[in-house]
Amino acid sequence: MANHLTPEEIAKEMGIDRDEVIRVCMKEGVPIYHGKIDKYLFQAQLAALGAAAPSR
């Protein structure tokens, strides 16, 4: 399985919107290189955001 995916491919795999993928990358400093994103780095950052979010 590929490690570097397009924003569209990551959005499809994770069930979120493409624009949200790009927003997270820009806000959290996940690099987009030649239109591809490291899937594991993105997932790790998303997990860290989830852990840091206040629970209600």
C-alpha distances in whole Angstrom, upper triangle without the diagonal:
4,7,9,10,13,16,16,12,12,16,15,12,15,18,20,21,20,23,23,19,21,24,23,21,25,27,25,24,20,20,19,18,19,18,14,14,12,10,12,15,15,15,17,20,20,20,23,25,25,26,29,30,33,33,36
4,6,7,10,13,14,10,11,15,14,12,15,18,19,20,18,21,21,17,19,22,20,18,22,24,22,21,17,16,15,15,15,14,11,11,9,8,10,13,14,14,16,18,19,20,22,24,24,26,28,29,33,33,36
4,6,10,12,14,11,10,14,14,12,14,17,18,19,17,20,19,15,17,20,18,16,19,21,19,18,14,13,13,13,14,13,9,8,6,6,7,9,10,11,13,15,16,17,19,21,22,23,25,26,30,31,34
4,7,10,12,9,9,13,14,13,14,17,17,18,15,17,17,13,14,17,16,13,17,19,17,16,12,11,9,9,10,9,6,5,4,6,9,10,10,12,14,15,16,18,20,21,22,24,25,26,30,31,34
4,7,8,6,6,10,11,10,12,14,14,14,12,15,15,11,12,16,15,13,16,18,17,16,13,12,10,10,10,8,5,5,7,6,10,11,10,12,15,15,15,18,20,20,22,24,25,26,30,31,33
4,5,5,6,9,10,11,12,14,13,12,9,12,13,10,10,14,14,12,14,17,17,16,13,12,9,10,9,6,5,6,9,9,13,13,11,14,17,16,16,19,21,21,22,25,26,26,30,31,33
4,5,5,6,9,10,10,12,10,9,6,8,9,6,7,10,11,10,12,15,15,15,12,11,9,11,11,8,7,7,10,9,13,13,10,12,16,15,14,17,19,18,20,23,23,23,27,28,30
4,6,5,6,9,10,10,9,8,5,9,10,8,10,13,14,13,15,18,18,18,15,15,12,14,14,10,10,10,13,12,15,16,13,15,18,18,16,19,21,20,21,24,25,25,28,29,31
4,5,5,6,9,10,10,10,8,12,13,10,12,15,15,14,17,19,19,19,16,16,13,15,14,11,9,10,11,10,13,15,12,13,17,17,16,18,21,21,21,24,25,25,29,29,31
4,5,5,6,8,8,9,8,11,10,7,10,13,12,12,15,17,16,16,13,14,12,14,15,12,10,8,9,7,10,11,9,9,13,13,12,14,17,17,17,20,22,22,25,26,28
4,6,5,6,5,6,5,9,8,6,9,12,11,12,15,16,16,17,15,16,14,17,17,14,12,11,13,10,13,14,11,11,15,15,12,15,18,17,17,20,21,21,24,24,26
4,6,5,7,8,8,12,12,10,13,15,15,16,19,20,20,21,18,19,17,19,19,16,14,13,15,12,15,17,14,13,17,17,15,17,20,19,19,22,24,23,26,26,28
4,6,8,10,11,14,13,11,14,17,15,16,19,20,20,20,17,18,17,19,20,17,14,13,13,10,12,14,12,11,15,16,13,15,18,18,18,20,23,22,25,25,27
4,6,9,10,13,11,9,13,14,13,14,18,18,17,19,16,18,17,20,21,18,15,13,13,10,12,13,10,9,13,13,10,12,15,15,14,17,19,18,22,21,23
4,7,9,12,10,10,14,15,14,16,19,19,19,21,18,20,19,22,23,19,18,16,17,14,15,17,14,12,16,16,13,15,18,17,15,19,21,19,22,22,23
4,7,9,7,7,11,11,11,13,16,16,16,18,16,18,17,20,21,18,17,15,16,14,16,16,13,12,15,15,12,14,17,15,14,18,19,18,20,21,22
4,5,5,7,9,10,11,13,15,15,17,18,16,18,16,19,20,16,16,15,17,15,18,18,14,14,18,16,14,17,19,17,17,20,21,19,22,23,24
4,5,5,6,9,10,11,13,14,16,16,14,15,13,16,16,12,13,12,15,13,17,16,13,14,17,16,14,17,19,18,18,22,22,21,24,25,27
4,5,5,6,9,10,11,12,14,15,14,15,13,16,17,13,14,13,16,16,18,17,14,16,18,16,14,18,19,17,18,22,21,20,23,25,26
4,5,5,6,9,10,10,12,14,13,14,14,17,18,15,15,13,15,14,16,15,12,13,15,13,11,14,16,13,14,18,18,16,20,21,22
4,5,5,6,9,10,11,12,10,11,10,14,15,12,11,9,12,11,13,12,8,10,13,11,10,13,15,13,14,18,18,17,21,22,24
4,5,5,6,9,10,10,9,10,9,12,13,10,11,9,12,12,15,13,10,13,15,13,12,16,17,15,17,20,20,19,23,24,26
4,5,5,6,8,10,10,12,11,15,17,14,14,12,15,15,17,15,11,14,15,12,11,15,15,13,15,18,17,17,20,22,24
4,5,5,6,8,8,10,11,15,17,15,14,11,13,13,14,11,8,10,12,8,8,12,12,9,12,15,14,14,18,20,22
4,6,5,5,4,7,7,11,14,12,11,9,10,11,12,10,7,11,12,9,9,13,13,12,15,17,16,17,21,23,25
4,6,5,7,8,9,12,15,13,13,11,14,15,16,13,11,14,15,12,12,16,15,14,17,19,18,18,22,24,26
4,6,8,10,12,16,18,17,16,14,15,16,17,14,12,14,14,11,11,14,13,11,14,16,15,15,18,21,23
4,6,9,12,15,18,17,16,13,13,14,14,11,9,12,11,7,9,12,10,9,13,14,13,14,17,20,23
4,6,9,12,15,15,14,11,12,14,14,10,10,13,12,9,12,14,13,12,16,17,16,18,21,24,27
4,7,10,13,12,11,8,8,10,10,7,7,10,10,8,10,13,12,13,16,17,17,18,22,24,27
4,6,10,9,8,7,8,11,12,9,9,13,13,11,14,16,16,16,19,21,21,22,26,28,31
4,7,6,5,5,8,11,13,11,10,14,15,14,15,18,19,18,21,23,23,24,28,30,32
4,5,5,7,9,12,14,13,13,16,17,17,18,21,22,22,24,26,26,28,31,33,36
4,6,9,11,14,17,16,16,19,20,20,21,24,25,25,27,29,30,30,34,36,39
4,7,10,12,16,15,14,17,19,18,19,22,23,23,25,27,28,28,32,34,36
4,7,9,12,12,11,14,16,16,17,19,21,21,23,25,26,27,30,32,34
4,6,9,8,7,10,12,12,13,16,17,17,19,21,22,23,27,28,31
4,6,5,6,9,10,11,12,14,15,17,18,20,21,23,26,28,31
4,6,5,6,9,10,10,12,14,15,16,18,20,21,25,26,29
4,5,5,6,9,10,10,12,14,15,16,18,20,23,24,27
4,5,5,6,9,10,11,12,14,15,16,18,22,24,27
4,5,5,6,9,10,11,12,14,15,17,20,22,25
4,5,5,6,9,10,10,12,14,15,19,20,23
4,5,5,6,9,10,10,12,14,18,19,22
4,5,5,6,9,10,10,12,16,18,21
4,5,5,6,9,10,11,14,16,19
4,5,5,6,9,10,13,14,17
4,5,5,6,9,12,14,17
4,5,5,6,10,12,15
4,5,5,8,9,13
4,6,8,9,13
4,6,9,12
4,6,9
4,7
4
